[in-house]
Structures are given as C-alpha cells and as structure tokens.
Amino acid sequence: MLDVRERVPALTAALTVVSLALVFGAVGGAIPTALLPRAPDAVLEAIPTVNAFVSIAAIVTILTGLRAVRRGDIERHRQLMVATFGLFVAFLVLYLYRVSLVGPTEFAGPAAVETYVYFPLLAVHILLAIAAIPAVYYTLLLAVSYPVSELRRTNHPRAGKVAATLWLISFSLGVVVYAMLYLLW
C-alpha cells in the first residue's frame, strides 16, 4: 500500500480523467453504439427510475455513514462508504449505457421552467457531480492506502467531508432533475 500512498494525487487525477472522459464521451455521442448490446426498450426506459432509486439509496448510505463515523463506528462507516461508491458506480454504468444508446432526455415542461428552474438545477447538479469525482477518488484512495489508525493524520477526514457534501447535494439534485423530467412533465 505504500506505493499507492505515494501516488494518491496522481491516481486521483488519472481516475478522474478516465471517468470524465467516459461521461463526456457518452453524452457527446463519442462512444460507438455498435459496441454496446442493445437492451429492450422497456429496460432502457426503466433506467432513469432505477437510477433515481440508486441515488436515494446513496443519499441514505452517505448520511448513515456520516452518522457512523461521528459515533466512532469506523467499520460501519467504511462499509457504508464502500456501498455508496458501489451505488455510484452502478448509477454511472447505467447512466452511461442509456445515454450512449438513447441520448440525453429532453425537458418537456414549460420553456420558462426549463430556463429558470430546470437548467440552473441541472447545471449545479452536473458541476457538483464533476467536482465530487476527484474528491471521492482522493478520499477512497487515502482510505485504502492507510491503516485506520493513521487516517486521522491524513487529509481523509477533511476530504471526506467535502466529498460527502458534494455527493449528497449532487445526488439530491439528480433526484429533483429526475422528477422534473419523468414525473412532473
């Protein structure tokens, strides 16, 4: 693990670049759809709803994980943060798959709501999601490369607070965006 410790910033940067390239490539249509098996339309249509529930589950695991660490239950905190990361990966894989095959969903509500509510919420959601990626990777890399007894002497507690905050707000806004796209209009 000493090798990882010495490379946490570089690994964080590399993982962030790869993750963002995948996201922007999928959204921008750069991922060849011929490489992806096409699921039935019902599955593709269900992905946004599944991802909304994944986001809600992630919000719960983040909040529960924060409570666990405040109470000194480090093992429960670790389990919940690993679960959150797993939920994040599941969300991202499903999102990238769907957006690669179908493209982004158009807003069907009133133009004024789109301009003054939907787009600002979406922009904040996207910016926070982008900012969360390196914070999450950095925090996780510190967690896996140091023994628990040494973590308090690293940037893990501070970076974890930043990552958790960004994740919480981004996941929450993602649920609001989902509601605006699929439930309200």
Beta strands, then each sheet from edge to edge (+ up, - down):
end
